[in-house]
Amino acid sequence: MRVWTSVAAAGVTGNPFRTFLVGMAAALGAALSMGLAKALSDDGRLSGRGQPLLRGGVTGLGTFLGGTFHTLPFLIPHLGIAMALASTVVVLELLVIAWIRYRYMRSSLGSTVFQVLVGGGPVFLVGLSLGRMRGG
């Protein structure tokens, strides 16, 4: 959901490159936070999910890549095109997350898609609202 940080930044700055920088900062910060949280939360015995450093590394890398993919469109100098492309990338990312949950966590595909897409809605609205608050 770090893309909505970019949506807010795009609305406030109106500058695609500054939006890209904010998005990359959010992606890196989230990756460090998520990776450390996974690595430090369990030694693997409690959850049975493997070695802490590996689990934290995979989580951190996945978080960084996810944040980076939908931030890259802001290298396009036209803000409208960048926003449209970033939004498309986010929808694709959410569908991939839903498929991963379906495939590897054995969740129902319909409920997984619903949870992932609808869960992102309020986060999108927050980013959009903050982006529209720009002064002047």
ABEGO torsion letter per residue (X at the ends): XAAAAAAAAAAAAGBAAAAAAAAAAAAAAAAAAAAAAAAAABAGAAAGAEBAAAAAAAAAAAAAAAAAAAAAAAABABAAAAAAAAAAAAAAAAAAAAAAAAAAAGBBAAAAAAAAAAAAAAAAAAAAAAAAABBX
